[in-house]
């Protein structure tokens, strides 16, 4: 079994419940890792995973990070035969003195 790590995937999107968060895009940073059984005929294109995550976050405009994680986890688990999926979504600029994140 091999492990894929996607670290510091960064882009801007609408996410959050505060009025300013619903109007102005903010930076998010996403980290993903998972394991799968690799063979030459069975490999996972990690560029497709990153594109899916970015498109989903931009399109869905989630209010809560928790909802985004649950949605993305369900979609990835249904589309790919993966194990031990871990997701972390961070909002580095929402508070002036820290980075806020949620992970599973």
The first five atom37 places (N, CA, C, CB, O) and aatype in JSON, in Angstrom:
{
  "aatype": [20, 20, 20, 20, 20, 20, 20, 20, 20, 20, 20, 20, 20, 20, 20, 20, 20, 20, 20, 20, 20, 20, 20, 20, 20, 20, 20, 20, 20, 20, 20, 20, 20, 20, 20, 20, 20, 20, 20, 20, 20, 20, 20, 20, 20, 20, 20, 20, 20, 20, 20, 20, 20, 20, 20, 20, 20, 20, 20, 20, 20, 20, 20, 20, 20, 20, 20, 20, 20, 20, 20, 20, 20, 20, 20, 20, 20, 20, 20, 20, 20, 20, 20, 20, 20, 20, 20, 20, 20, 20, 20, 20, 20, 20, 20, 20, 20, 20, 20, 20, 20, 20, 20, 20],
  "atom_mask": [
    [1, 1, 1, 1, 1],
    [1, 1, 1, 1, 1],
    [1, 1, 1, 1, 1],
    [1, 1, 1, 1, 1],
    [1, 1, 1, 1, 1],
    [1, 1, 1, 1, 1],
    [1, 1, 1, 1, 1],
    [1, 1, 1, 1, 1],
    [1, 1, 1, 1, 1],
    [1, 1, 1, 1, 1],
    [1, 1, 1, 1, 1],
    [1, 1, 1, 1, 1],
    [1, 1, 1, 1, 1],
    [1, 1, 1, 1, 1],
    [1, 1, 1, 1, 1],
    [1, 1, 1, 1, 1],
    [1, 1, 1, 1, 1],
    [1, 1, 1, 1, 1],
    [1, 1, 1, 1, 1],
    [1, 1, 1, 1, 1],
    [1, 1, 1, 1, 1],
    [1, 1, 1, 1, 1],
    [1, 1, 1, 1, 1],
    [1, 1, 1, 1, 1],
    [1, 1, 1, 1, 1],
    [1, 1, 1, 1, 1],
    [1, 1, 1, 1, 1],
    [1, 1, 1, 1, 1],
    [1, 1, 1, 1, 1],
    [1, 1, 1, 1, 1],
    [1, 1, 1, 1, 1],
    [1, 1, 1, 1, 1],
    [1, 1, 1, 1, 1],
    [1, 1, 1, 1, 1],
    [1, 1, 1, 1, 1],
    [1, 1, 1, 1, 1],
    [1, 1, 1, 1, 1],
    [1, 1, 1, 1, 1],
    [1, 1, 1, 1, 1],
    [1, 1, 1, 1, 1],
    [1, 1, 1, 1, 1],
    [1, 1, 1, 1, 1],
    [1, 1, 1, 1, 1],
    [1, 1, 1, 1, 1],
    [1, 1, 1, 1, 1],
    [1, 1, 1, 1, 1],
    [1, 1, 1, 1, 1],
    [1, 1, 1, 1, 1],
    [1, 1, 1, 1, 1],
    [1, 1, 1, 1, 1],
    [1, 1, 1, 1, 1],
    [1, 1, 1, 1, 1],
    [1, 1, 1, 1, 1],
    [1, 1, 1, 1, 1],
    [1, 1, 1, 1, 1],
    [1, 1, 1, 1, 1],
    [1, 1, 1, 1, 1],
    [1, 1, 1, 1, 1],
    [1, 1, 1, 1, 1],
    [1, 1, 1, 1, 1],
    [1, 1, 1, 1, 1],
    [1, 1, 1, 1, 1],
    [1, 1, 1, 1, 1],
    [1, 1, 1, 1, 1],
    [1, 1, 1, 1, 1],
    [1, 1, 1, 1, 1],
    [1, 1, 1, 1, 1],
    [1, 1, 1, 1, 1],
    [1, 1, 1, 1, 1],
    [1, 1, 1, 1, 1],
    [1, 1, 1, 1, 1],
    [1, 1, 1, 1, 1],
    [1, 1, 1, 1, 1],
    [1, 1, 1, 1, 1],
    [1, 1, 1, 1, 1],
    [1, 1, 1, 1, 1],
    [1, 1, 1, 1, 1],
    [1, 1, 1, 1, 1],
    [1, 1, 1, 1, 1],
    [1, 1, 1, 1, 1],
    [1, 1, 1, 1, 1],
    [1, 1, 1, 1, 1],
    [1, 1, 1, 1, 1],
    [1, 1, 1, 1, 1],
    [1, 1, 1, 1, 1],
    [1, 1, 1, 1, 1],
    [1, 1, 1, 1, 1],
    [1, 1, 1, 1, 1],
    [1, 1, 1, 1, 1],
    [1, 1, 1, 1, 1],
    [1, 1, 1, 1, 1],
    [1, 1, 1, 1, 1],
    [1, 1, 1, 1, 1],
    [1, 1, 1, 1, 1],
    [1, 1, 1, 1, 1],
    [1, 1, 1, 1, 1],
    [1, 1, 1, 1, 1],
    [1, 1, 1, 1, 1],
    [1, 1, 1, 1, 1],
    [1, 1, 1, 1, 1],
    [1, 1, 1, 1, 1],
    [1, 1, 1, 1, 1],
    [1, 1, 1, 1, 1],
    [1, 1, 1, 1, 1]
  ],
  "atom_positions": [
    [[0.84, -1.17, 0.0], [0.0, 0.0, 0.0], [0.89, 1.24, 0.0], [-0.96, -0.01, 1.22], [1.89, 1.3, 0.73]],
    [[0.53, 2.22, -0.82], [1.27, 3.48, -0.9], [0.42, 4.61, -0.34], [1.68, 3.79, -2.35], [-0.81, 4.51, -0.25]],
    [[1.1, 5.69, 0.03], [0.41, 6.84, 0.6], [0.66, 8.06, -0.27], [0.87, 7.1, 2.06], [1.8, 8.34, -0.65]],
    [[-0.41, 8.78, -0.58], [-0.31, 10.05, -1.29], [-0.56, 11.17, -0.29], [-1.32, 10.12, -2.49], [-1.52, 11.13, 0.48]],
    [[0.32, 12.16, -0.32], [0.16, 13.37, 0.49], [0.02, 14.56, -0.45], [1.36, 13.57, 1.48], [0.85, 14.76, -1.34]],
    [[-1.01, 15.33, -0.25], [-1.18, 16.6, -0.96], [-1.1, 17.67, 0.12], [-2.57, 16.67, -1.79], [-1.98, 17.76, 0.98]],
    [[-0.05, 18.46, 0.08], [0.2, 19.41, 1.15], [0.11, 20.85, 0.66], [1.57, 19.17, 1.76], [0.6, 21.19, -0.42]],
    [[-0.53, 21.66, 1.46], [-0.59, 23.11, 1.23], [-1.22, 23.49, -0.1], [0.78, 23.69, 1.3], [-0.75, 24.4, -0.78]],
    [[-2.28, 22.8, -0.47], [-3.08, 23.19, -1.63], [-3.78, 24.49, -1.26], [-4.11, 22.07, -2.05], [-4.63, 24.51, -0.37]],
    [[-3.44, 25.58, -1.93], [-3.93, 26.9, -1.54], [-4.69, 27.57, -2.69], [-2.77, 27.8, -1.09], [-4.26, 27.52, -3.84]],
    [[-5.8, 28.19, -2.36], [-6.6, 28.95, -3.31], [-7.59, 29.8, -2.52], [-7.35, 28.0, -4.33], [-7.7, 29.66, -1.3]],
    [[-8.31, 30.67, -3.2], [-9.29, 31.53, -2.57], [-10.7, 31.06, -2.89], [-9.1, 32.98, -3.02], [-10.99, 30.63, -4.01]],
    [[-11.58, 31.13, -1.89], [-12.97, 30.76, -2.09], [-13.84, 31.42, -1.02], [-13.13, 29.21, -2.05], [-13.33, 31.99, -0.05]],
    [[-15.14, 31.33, -1.21], [-16.09, 31.79, -0.2], [-16.29, 30.63, 0.77], [-17.47, 32.25, -0.85], [-16.7, 29.54, 0.37]],
    [[-16.0, 30.87, 2.04], [-16.24, 29.87, 3.08], [-16.35, 30.6, 4.41], [-15.09, 28.79, 3.13], [-15.53, 31.45, 4.74]],
    [[-17.37, 30.25, 5.17], [-17.54, 30.86, 6.48], [-18.96, 31.34, 6.7], [-16.57, 32.02, 6.65], [-19.78, 31.37, 5.78]],
    [[-19.24, 31.72, 7.94], [-20.58, 32.17, 8.3], [-20.66, 33.68, 8.59], [-21.06, 31.41, 9.49], [-21.75, 34.24, 8.64]],
    [[-19.52, 34.31, 8.77], [-19.53, 35.75, 9.03], [-19.94, 36.5, 7.75], [-18.13, 36.23, 9.52], [-19.61, 36.05, 6.65]],
    [[-20.65, 37.62, 7.89], [-21.09, 38.35, 6.7], [-19.96, 38.68, 5.73], [-21.77, 39.63, 7.12], [-20.14, 38.57, 4.52]],
    [[-18.81, 39.08, 6.23], [-17.68, 39.41, 5.36], [-17.19, 38.17, 4.6], [-16.53, 40.01, 6.17], [-16.73, 38.27, 3.47]],
    [[-17.29, 36.98, 5.26], [-16.84, 35.74, 4.62], [-17.77, 35.32, 3.48], [-16.75, 34.62, 5.66], [-17.35, 34.6, 2.57]],
    [[-19.01, 35.76, 3.52], [-19.97, 35.4, 2.47], [-19.84, 36.31, 1.25], [-21.4, 35.46, 3.02], [-20.37, 36.01, 0.18]],
    [[-19.13, 37.44, 1.42], [-18.98, 38.4, 0.34], [-17.6, 38.37, -0.32], [-19.25, 39.79, 0.85], [-17.47, 38.56, -1.53]],
    [[-16.59, 38.11, 0.48], [-15.22, 38.22, -0.01], [-14.52, 36.87, 0.07], [-14.44, 39.29, 0.79], [-14.55, 36.2, 1.11]],
    [[-13.89, 36.48, -1.02], [-13.12, 35.22, -1.01], [-11.96, 35.35, -0.05], [-12.62, 34.87, -2.44], [-11.37, 36.42, 0.12]],
    [[-11.63, 34.22, 0.57], [-10.47, 34.19, 1.45], [-9.62, 32.98, 1.13], [-10.91, 34.18, 2.93], [-10.09, 32.01, 0.52]],
    [[-8.39, 33.04, 1.53], [-7.44, 31.96, 1.28], [-7.77, 30.77, 2.17], [-5.99, 32.43, 1.52], [-8.05, 30.92, 3.36]],
    [[-7.73, 29.58, 1.58], [-7.8, 28.33, 2.33], [-6.59, 27.5, 1.94], [-9.13, 27.56, 2.05], [-6.07, 27.59, 0.83]],
    [[-6.16, 26.68, 2.89], [-5.05, 25.75, 2.65], [-5.57, 24.37, 3.03], [-3.76, 26.15, 3.48], [-6.09, 24.16, 4.12]],
    [[-5.4, 23.43, 2.11], [-5.93, 22.08, 2.33], [-4.8, 21.07, 2.26], [-7.02, 21.74, 1.29], [-3.96, 21.1, 1.37]],
    [[-4.81, 20.18, 3.24], [-3.88, 19.05, 3.27], [-4.7, 17.77, 3.24], [-2.96, 19.1, 4.54], [-5.69, 17.63, 3.97]],
    [[-4.28, 16.85, 2.39], [-4.98, 15.58, 2.2], [-3.95, 14.47, 2.19], [-5.83, 15.59, 0.89], [-2.87, 14.61, 1.61]],
    [[-4.29, 13.37, 2.81], [-3.46, 12.17, 2.67], [-4.37, 10.95, 2.65], [-2.41, 12.06, 3.83], [-5.44, 10.94, 3.27]],
    [[-3.93, 9.93, 1.93], [-4.68, 8.67, 1.88], [-3.75, 7.59, 1.37], [-5.95, 8.79, 0.97], [-2.69, 7.86, 0.79]],
    [[-4.16, 6.36, 1.6], [-3.4, 5.2, 1.14], [-4.24, 4.43, 0.12], [-3.0, 4.28, 2.33], [-5.47, 4.48, 0.14]],
    [[-3.54, 3.73, -0.76], [-4.25, 2.88, -1.72], [-3.29, 1.81, -2.22], [-4.8, 3.73, -2.91], [-2.07, 1.91, -2.08]],
    [[-3.89, 0.77, -2.8], [-3.1, -0.33, -3.35], [-2.71, 0.01, -4.79], [-3.89, -1.67, -3.28], [-3.54, 0.0, -5.69]],
    [[-1.44, 0.3, -4.97], [-0.93, 0.68, -6.28], [-0.54, -0.53, -7.1], [0.26, 1.61, -6.14], [0.09, -1.47, -6.6]],
    [[-0.92, -0.49, -8.37], [-0.37, -1.38, -9.39], [-0.19, -0.51, -10.63], [-1.32, -2.65, -9.68], [-0.7, 0.61, -10.7]],
    [[0.53, -1.03, -11.6], [0.75, -0.23, -12.82], [-0.57, 0.09, -13.53], [1.69, -0.97, -13.78], [-0.67, 1.11, -14.22]],
    [[-1.55, -0.76, -13.36], [-2.85, -0.5, -13.99], [-3.83, 0.17, -13.04], [-3.45, -1.8, -14.5], [-4.94, 0.53, -13.44]],
    [[-3.44, 0.35, -11.79], [-4.31, 0.98, -10.8], [-3.52, 2.04, -10.05], [-4.89, -0.08, -9.82], [-2.88, 1.77, -9.04]],
    [[-3.6, 3.26, -10.57], [-2.94, 4.36, -9.88], [-3.92, 5.53, -9.79], [-1.61, 4.77, -10.6], [-4.86, 5.61, -10.58]],
    [[-3.68, 6.41, -8.85], [-4.55, 7.56, -8.65], [-3.82, 8.81, -9.13], [-4.98, 7.7, -7.16], [-2.7, 9.1, -8.71]],
    [[-4.48, 9.54, -10.0], [-3.94, 10.79, -10.53], [-4.2, 11.89, -9.5], [-4.58, 11.15, -11.93], [-5.32, 12.4, -9.4]],
    [[-3.18, 12.26, -8.76], [-3.37, 13.24, -7.68], [-3.73, 14.62, -8.21], [-2.11, 13.33, -6.85], [-4.31, 15.42, -7.48]],
    [[-3.4, 14.92, -9.47], [-3.81, 16.21, -10.02], [-5.33, 16.29, -10.15], [-3.15, 16.44, -11.4], [-5.91, 17.36, -10.0]],
    [[-5.97, 15.15, -10.42], [-7.45, 15.13, -10.48], [-8.05, 15.36, -9.1], [-7.95, 13.8, -11.05], [-9.09, 16.01, -8.97]],
    [[-7.4, 14.83, -8.08], [-7.87, 15.04, -6.69], [-7.79, 16.52, -6.34], [-7.03, 14.2, -5.68], [-8.75, 17.08, -5.8]],
    [[-6.67, 17.16, -6.65], [-6.53, 18.58, -6.3], [-7.53, 19.43, -7.07], [-5.1, 19.06, -6.6], [-8.11, 20.36, -6.5]],
    [[-7.74, 19.15, -8.34], [-8.71, 19.9, -9.13], [-10.12, 19.71, -8.59], [-8.66, 19.48, -10.6], [-10.89, 20.66, -8.5]],
    [[-10.46, 18.47, -8.22], [-11.79, 18.2, -7.66], [-12.0, 19.01, -6.38], [-11.96, 16.7, -7.38], [-13.04, 19.64, -6.22]],
    [[-11.03, 18.98, -5.48], [-11.16, 19.69, -4.21], [-11.32, 21.19, -4.44], [-9.94, 19.42, -3.32], [-12.21, 21.81, -3.87]],
    [[-10.47, 21.76, -5.28], [-10.54, 23.2, -5.53], [-11.87, 23.59, -6.18], [-9.37, 23.65, -6.42], [-12.52, 24.54, -5.74]],
    [[-12.28, 22.86, -7.22], [-13.55, 23.17, -7.89], [-14.73, 23.05, -6.92], [-13.77, 22.23, -9.08], [-15.63, 23.88, -6.93]],
    [[-14.71, 22.01, -6.09], [-15.8, 21.79, -5.15], [-15.89, 22.93, -4.13], [-15.61, 20.46, -4.43], [-16.97, 23.45, -3.87]],
    [[-14.76, 23.3, -3.57], [-14.75, 24.37, -2.57], [-15.22, 25.69, -3.17], [-13.34, 24.53, -1.98], [-15.96, 26.43, -2.52]],
    [[-14.82, 25.98, -4.38], [-15.21, 27.23, -5.03], [-16.7, 27.21, -5.38], [-14.37, 27.47, -6.29], [-17.4, 28.2, -5.17]],
    [[-17.17, 26.11, -5.91], [-18.57, 26.01, -6.35], [-19.55, 25.97, -5.17], [-18.75, 24.78, -7.21], [-20.58, 26.64, -5.21]],
    [[-19.25, 25.2, -4.15], [-20.2, 24.96, -3.06], [-20.31, 26.12, -2.07], [-19.81, 23.72, -2.31], [-21.34, 26.28, -1.42]],
    [[-19.26, 26.93, -1.95], [-19.27, 28.05, -1.01], [-19.79, 27.62, 0.38], [-20.15, 29.2, -1.57], [-20.77, 28.17, 0.89]],
    [[-19.12, 26.65, 0.96], [-19.53, 26.09, 2.25], [-19.56, 27.16, 3.34], [-18.58, 24.96, 2.67], [-18.78, 28.11, 3.31]],
    [[-20.48, 27.01, 4.28], [-20.52, 27.91, 5.42], [-19.57, 27.45, 6.51], [-21.95, 28.01, 5.97], [-18.92, 28.26, 7.16]],
    [[-19.48, 26.15, 6.71], [-18.62, 25.6, 7.76], [-17.53, 24.72, 7.16], [-19.46, 24.78, 8.78], [-17.76, 23.98, 6.2]],
    [[-16.35, 24.82, 7.72], [-15.25, 23.94, 7.3], [-15.64, 22.49, 7.5], [-13.95, 24.27, 8.08], [-15.32, 21.62, 6.69]],
    [[-16.34, 22.23, 8.59], [-16.76, 20.86, 8.9], [-17.62, 20.27, 7.78], [-17.55, 20.82, 10.23], [-17.44, 19.12, 7.39]],
    [[-18.55, 21.08, 7.24], [-19.39, 20.6, 6.14], [-18.55, 20.32, 4.89], [-20.49, 21.64, 5.81], [-18.82, 19.35, 4.18]],
    [[-17.56, 21.14, 4.63], [-16.68, 20.93, 3.48], [-15.92, 19.61, 3.63], [-15.7, 22.09, 3.33], [-15.83, 18.84, 2.68]],
    [[-15.38, 19.37, 4.81], [-14.62, 18.13, 5.04], [-15.51, 16.91, 4.85], [-14.01, 18.13, 6.46], [-15.12, 15.96, 4.18]],
    [[-16.7, 16.93, 5.42], [-17.62, 15.79, 5.31], [-17.99, 15.54, 3.85], [-18.9, 16.04, 6.15], [-17.99, 14.4, 3.4]],
    [[-18.3, 16.6, 3.11], [-18.69, 16.46, 1.71], [-17.53, 15.9, 0.88], [-19.13, 17.82, 1.15], [-17.72, 14.95, 0.12]],
    [[-16.36, 16.48, 1.02], [-15.21, 16.03, 0.24], [-14.83, 14.59, 0.58], [-14.0, 16.96, 0.47], [-14.53, 13.8, -0.3]],
    [[-14.86, 14.26, 1.87], [-14.54, 12.89, 2.29], [-15.49, 11.89, 1.63], [-14.62, 12.76, 3.82], [-15.04, 10.88, 1.09]],
    [[-16.79, 12.17, 1.67], [-17.76, 11.25, 1.07], [-17.53, 11.08, -0.42], [-19.19, 11.75, 1.32], [-17.59, 9.96, -0.93]],
    [[-17.26, 12.17, -1.11], [-17.05, 12.1, -2.56], [-15.77, 11.33, -2.9], [-16.98, 13.52, -3.15], [-15.77, 10.49, -3.81]],
    [[-14.68, 11.6, -2.19], [-13.43, 10.9, -2.48], [-13.54, 9.41, -2.17], [-12.28, 11.51, -1.68], [-13.06, 8.57, -2.93]],
    [[-14.18, 9.08, -1.04], [-14.33, 7.67, -0.69], [-15.23, 6.93, -1.66], [-14.89, 7.55, 0.72], [-15.04, 5.73, -1.88]],
    [[-16.2, 7.61, -2.25], [-17.09, 6.93, -3.2], [-16.46, 6.8, -4.59], [-18.42, 7.69, -3.31], [-16.77, 5.87, -5.32]],
    [[-15.57, 7.72, -4.93], [-14.96, 7.71, -6.27], [-13.7, 6.85, -6.36], [-14.62, 9.13, -6.69], [-13.41, 6.27, -7.4]],
    [[-12.96, 6.77, -5.26], [-11.68, 6.06, -5.26], [-11.66, 4.98, -4.19], [-10.52, 7.03, -5.04], [-12.31, 5.09, -3.16]],
    [[-10.89, 3.94, -4.47], [-10.69, 2.87, -3.49], [-9.49, 3.25, -2.62], [-10.48, 1.47, -4.19], [-8.37, 2.82, -2.86]],
    [[-9.76, 4.07, -1.61], [-8.7, 4.6, -0.76], [-8.96, 4.23, 0.69], [-8.59, 6.12, -0.91], [-10.08, 3.91, 1.09]],
    [[-7.89, 4.28, 1.47], [-7.95, 3.97, 2.89], [-7.32, 5.1, 3.68], [-7.24, 2.62, 3.2], [-6.5, 5.85, 3.16]],
    [[-7.71, 5.22, 4.93], [-7.08, 6.16, 5.88], [-7.02, 7.59, 5.36], [-5.68, 5.7, 6.2], [-5.99, 8.26, 5.45]],
    [[-8.13, 8.05, 4.82], [-8.21, 9.42, 4.31], [-8.17, 10.41, 5.47], [-9.5, 9.62, 3.48], [-8.89, 10.27, 6.45]],
    [[-7.31, 11.41, 5.33], [-7.22, 12.48, 6.31], [-7.3, 13.8, 5.57], [-5.9, 12.38, 7.14], [-6.62, 14.01, 4.56]],
    [[-8.13, 14.7, 6.08], [-8.32, 16.02, 5.49], [-8.12, 17.09, 6.54], [-9.71, 16.14, 4.85], [-8.52, 16.92, 7.69]],
    [[-7.51, 18.18, 6.13], [-7.36, 19.34, 7.01], [-7.57, 20.58, 6.16], [-5.95, 19.37, 7.7], [-6.92, 20.76, 5.13]],
    [[-8.49, 21.44, 6.61], [-8.74, 22.69, 5.93], [-8.41, 23.83, 6.88], [-10.22, 22.78, 5.44], [-8.9, 23.87, 8.01]],
    [[-7.57, 24.74, 6.42], [-7.13, 25.87, 7.24], [-7.55, 27.18, 6.59], [-5.6, 25.85, 7.44], [-7.58, 27.32, 5.37]],
    [[-7.87, 28.15, 7.45], [-8.16, 29.52, 7.02], [-7.09, 30.4, 7.68], [-9.65, 29.97, 7.43], [-7.25, 30.82, 8.83]],
    [[-6.01, 30.68, 6.96], [-4.86, 31.35, 7.59], [-5.05, 32.83, 7.87], [-3.68, 31.19, 6.73], [-4.29, 33.41, 8.65]],
    [[-6.04, 33.45, 7.27], [-6.17, 34.9, 7.4], [-7.43, 35.37, 8.12], [-6.13, 35.51, 6.06], [-7.69, 36.58, 8.19]],
    [[-8.23, 34.45, 8.66], [-9.5, 34.86, 9.25], [-9.31, 35.58, 10.59], [-10.38, 33.64, 9.45], [-10.08, 36.48, 10.92]],
    [[-8.31, 35.21, 11.35], [-7.99, 35.88, 12.61], [-6.58, 36.45, 12.51], [-8.13, 34.9, 13.82], [-5.72, 35.85, 11.87]],
    [[-6.33, 37.57, 13.14], [-5.03, 38.23, 12.95], [-3.85, 37.54, 13.63], [-5.13, 39.63, 13.45], [-2.7, 37.76, 13.25]],
    [[-4.13, 36.72, 14.64], [-3.01, 36.19, 15.43], [-2.89, 34.66, 15.41], [-3.14, 36.64, 16.84], [-2.16, 34.08, 16.23]],
    [[-3.61, 34.0, 14.47], [-3.51, 32.53, 14.41], [-4.05, 32.01, 13.08], [-4.28, 31.88, 15.59], [-4.67, 32.75, 12.3]],
    [[-3.81, 30.76, 12.85], [-4.4, 30.04, 11.71], [-5.44, 29.09, 12.27], [-3.3, 29.26, 10.88], [-5.15, 28.29, 13.16]],
    [[-6.67, 29.19, 11.75], [-7.76, 28.33, 12.22], [-7.89, 27.17, 11.23], [-9.12, 29.13, 12.34], [-7.85, 27.37, 10.01]],
    [[-8.04, 25.96, 11.75], [-8.21, 24.8, 10.88], [-9.08, 23.76, 11.54], [-6.86, 24.19, 10.51], [-9.25, 23.73, 12.76]],
    [[-9.62, 22.9, 10.7], [-10.39, 21.76, 11.15], [-9.83, 20.55, 10.4], [-11.94, 21.94, 10.89], [-9.55, 20.62, 9.2]],
    [[-9.67, 19.46, 11.12], [-9.19, 18.24, 10.47], [-9.91, 17.05, 11.04], [-7.67, 18.08, 10.62], [-10.48, 17.09, 12.13]],
    [[-9.85, 15.99, 10.26], [-10.43, 14.73, 10.76], [-9.36, 13.69, 10.81], [-11.61, 14.26, 9.87], [-9.63, 12.55, 11.2]]
  ]
}
